[in-house]
Amino acid sequence: MMMAESKKSYERFINRDLSWLQFNARVLQEAKDPSVPLIERLRFLGIFSNNLDEFFKVRYATIKRIVEAGKLGRNELGGMAAKELQEQITQTVISQQQLSLDILGSIEKELGKEGIHIINEHQITEDQSVFITDYFLREVSPALVTIILTGLENFPALKDSAAYLAVRMVLSDAKEGLEKEHDQVNYALIEIPKVIDRFVVLPEQNGQKYIILLDDLIRHCLGIIFSIFSYKEISAYMIKITRDAELDIDSDLSRSFLEKISKSVARRSSGDPVRFVYDRDIDPEMLTFLMEKMNIESTDSVIPGGRYHNRRDYMKFPSLGRQDLLYEIKVPLRIKGLSFEGSLLAKIAKKDYLLHAPYQSFRYVVKFLREAALDPQVQSIKITIYRLAEVSHIASSLINAAKNGKDVVVQIELRARFDEVANIHYAEQMQEEGVRMIFGVKGLKVHCKACVI
């Protein structure tokens, strides 16, 4: 009776992870919505893909660990068995991925009506081929990492969330006029370089704009890359692996929390695979070869996808000067009656002001801290920080204050998801400059934003 009652109470709630996938489905709805500007719809597809990457790195990775430990995990997962949840997630994601491909196809058709064409390597003209080859030799070729897999003793460790072209070459088998009984097949991997824009804008033709993805640009130039091989057939299929990115904090008391977080973040590059996405048109023998070499197991989420992966790059789809296909740019407002000229602290002493970011300029906060760093009457600055930008004016202001003899205390959350590297960098820098640092509260994340001067 009690067991039935317990199960009943579990069924009252929606599973956290399946609920999160439904949230991400609502991001897809924005990409599908015809009232959203066209290029913004592409960027919503990018947000959807980026969200999914982070979900697999953390949430799915946790579920996978429970399965591999041989546990049901009902208490940790809201009553659902980990294995069952794993299967539901995989099926949901496959369905969502297919929907995202359908949406992408419809957006590309609409872009075509607007004179913007995303073309592949089979659709380029002779003039475009000349431009692409020149661009490849100048910009792409020096940045390529290409590995011949056939005969390689140790399979290379694929980078987390990097996109690769898996190349299949059928070598020419004619030798002295004789045919071999079986074709020899060579496999190779090309890492798509992240330092080059994914979308290459080609010269306009008759007022029409053309874009080719870097993947297809490389496909067009496979003959240049593998010119030393004599082959009769060559093809390339995109693959991507997502690794476990959950932080493991060890219990070594001799090491600081900062050191432990740094070490755990560094281990992400060699985390276990939790998702393998591949082009559904890939050669079956090649797929088997890759999965065996990468130790992709049944507990990993193996997802057949389209021709292109890493669609998070669509968040940076070029605007092409078409402001009519983008959201109107909103310039942050100034606070009424609060000028950037003169002392901000003196003005605040007379009257309170409410700042509503991002609708109002965040520059007020930076000026607030910079002025406090110089003011002789300021004795201390205490602040909580969750995320810091790659170039942080907040951090530089706090260092400036410490150099001016202020007592600066910073509580920084080192475990801010996927911003750990920036936070660690600035935490070490501030610590070296005399800022007193507090690194989190055990068992909790400090997400609040508070500053006392």
Phi, psi and omega in degrees: 000317180291322179296317179298320179295320179297315180296322180297320180293325178296322185289350178287344187245150174274134179302137184304315186285320176293325176297319179297321179296327177290326173300315181294332175296329179289334172294320176299326179299324177294323179292332182273338188293116181293345179279348177276135179307144191303310183292328176294327178297320175299320182291328174295325174299322177296319179296317177304312182293319179296318178301318182294321177302312182294324178301314181291324181295328187245295187292309181295324179299322179295317179296319179299320179298321180295317179298314183292337177279357179076024181253156175284319177075020184298319181296319182285336189245026174070028175100347180266139177293141185301317182297316179296318180296319179303314181294319179296320179299313182300314180295320179296317182292320178301317179295316180294322179297319179296318178298319181296324177294320178297318179296317179300317179299318181290324178294319180297324176295318179295321177297322177302321178295336179268007178081021178241120187239123174264111187249159176251184187291345180271353188249003186280150177272174179297317179297319179293325179297320178297315180297315183297316180297317178296316180297319180299312183293325182279314192254320191269310186307316180296339184263357185282141169246114183239129184235126174278118185275327183298123179084358180282127185292312181249120179293134183293147176283116181285139182287146179299126175063007173282151179261137180233147168262118176271117188258134176242120179244125171264111186285149177296128187256003180281121178226115182056039175078004181253146177266135174283157181292322181230144175291145173264129182247130175249142176246148178213163176234136173240122177278125178289117184293133180279344184281354180245140180304137182292331183252116181260119181275122181269162178302142178296149175225119179054040178078002180261140180261139182233138178228138173237138177289146180305325179303312183286328175300318179292319178303319180297333185254018179302325180298327178288316183297317186251035184295340181282348180263144174261103183234156177252351180206137178215140179211158183221137183229137183277141174226159177208141178240139176247131184254157176301120182243012177293140182281133175250111182261113182284171186257020180292110184287344182279350182248145181287162178298323178299316179296318182296315179296317180301315181295319181293320177297319180297329182287346182302325184297339180244019179296159180295145177292136178241345178209137176233117180249134182219159176293123184297344179268007183297149177299128185302320180294323178293319178299315178299316179303312183294316182294322178294316182292329182267002180057042176284121187257174181294336180278352177276151180275108181260116191235115174289131182234195179273199184287336185237140174241186183054048180289358173300337179297341178295345174297338181249026178300133185297147182282337175059022180072013183259076180297337179290345179256014181234163171296147175296133180286126179258119178277129179304136183278156170276157177281128183301126177083001181241104183272154175282343178280147179081183184280121177289322181296322179294322180290321179293328179297332182271331188201144175280148176229142178255125178253125179245091178278147005269006184291332174245154191295133177285350179302333178299320181294317180296316179297320178306312181286321181295320179293319179296328180295336183256336187295122181299336182279344180282125180260324184212153173229125177237132187211147172256141181229133175257304178235142173243144178291164179301320171243105191255115175287334178295311181298317181294326177294320180292321176295320177301318180296317180297321179294335178268014174085010178283151174275104185252124178239126182236122169265113183242137180270104183289342185262022175299117193307119177064011170242018183299321185297313179296318180295318179296316180302311182287328178298315179295320181294315180294320180298319179295333182267009174095007176282133178279124186250141172240123186255074170077171178242128184304130178084355182228159167250135178265108187251355183285159176240110181219144179217130177237126178247000000 
